[in-house]
Amino acid sequence: MSEENVEAVRRAYAAFHSGDLDDLLAVIHPEVEFTSLIAEAEGEVFHGHDGVRRWWKEVVLPLGGLQAELEEIRDFGGIVVLRVLGTYSPRGVEVNQTFWHVLRFRDGKAVWWRFVRTDEEALEAAGLSE
């Protein structure tokens, strides 16, 4: 099952890069719950496909072409941890930021995820820290 999860991550990132929200939603569980580094200041938690659509409209699109390069993928069975280099251009100024993306899967789809700033936070969020 875990190889399927890694492939689902790759499909999700490809859909994200192509701007295809429908293809992105195809690999996200309808009961998904997630947070965003950008929206965390408001304590925002997004729920379901409607939450993904709202995140896309309110967070992703205003960033002016967010791109995310997968630098590392670690597969822990039902959990996948990624190190990602994000590049975005708010107000025309290019910003590069490394972040970690932790995903949990159910039925071959991402049912929970969280973006964090460090590998240690990622492992903790995944329940894999010592």
N, C-alpha and C positions, 0 to 999 in steps of 0.2 A: 504493500500500500504506500510506503513512503516514497518510492520512486514516482508514483502517481502524484504525490503531493508536490514534489520538486517540479515535475512537469507542469502542474497547475500553476505554480508560482511563475514559471517561465512564460506560460500563456497569459497570465494576468499582467505581467510587466510588458509583454508585447502589445497587448490590448491597450494598456495605459499609454504607451509611447505612440501608438497609432491614433489615439484619441477615440477609440471605439468603446464607448461605455457599455453597450450591449454585450460585447465579447468579454469585457471585464466582469460584468455581472454573472456571466455564464459559469465562472469559476468561484463565485462567492455564494456561500450558503444564504438562503433567504432570512435566516435568523442571526446573521452576523452582528457582532458588537465590536466596535473598535474606537480607538482614540487617535488623534493626530497631534504631532508635535506643534504644529502651527496653531491649532485651536485649543491646545491644552490650557492656555492662560484663562480661558473662560470655563474650564472644567468640562468641556464638551465631550460627550460620549455619543457616538452615532450608532443607530440600530437599523438593521434590515436593509433591503435594497433601496428603500426610500432614503435612509440615512446615507447610503453610498452616493445616491444622486445629489443629495444636498451637499455633501462633502465635496463632490466634484464641482458643483456650481459655486459654492461659497469659499472653498479653500484652494482647489487645484487650478481652476481657470484664472482666478485673479493673479496667480504667480507668474503668468506670462511664459508659458512653455516649459513647465517642469519636466525635467528628464531625470531618470534614475538608472544609474549603471550598477548592475549587480557585480560587486567585487568579490564576494564570498558567499557560498551557500552551505549551511550545515544542516544535515538532516538527522532529526532525533525521533524518527517514527512519525507520530501524529503531530509533531512540532517541527517547524522549519525556522531557522534563524539566519538572517541575511545581513551582510554588511553592504551598505549601499552608498554610492556617491551621488548625491542629488545636486542638480544644477537648475537654477531658476533665475528669472530676470524680473523681479518686481520693479516697476517704474524704470525699466530699461537698464538696470545695473545688474550684471551677472554675479550671482552668489553661488559658491560651491560649499556643500556641507556633507560630511560623512555622518550617517546615522545607521541605526540597526533597526530591522523590521522583524518582529517575532509573529509567527502565524500558527494557529492551531487549526486542525482540519477535522471535519466530520463528513462522512459520506463523500469523500473526495473533493470537498469544497472548503474554502476558508470560512471558518465559523467565528473566529476571534483573531484580532491582531492588535498590535501596539507598536508604535514607533518610539524608540528611545535613543539616548545620546551616546551610550557606551556599551561595550561588550558585556561588562559586569551587569548593567541594568537589563540587558537582553536575556542573559542567563537566569537572572532572578525572575524576570517576567515569565520566562518559560518554565519556571520551577526546577531549574537545573543547577542552581548555585549551591555551593557547599555550605 
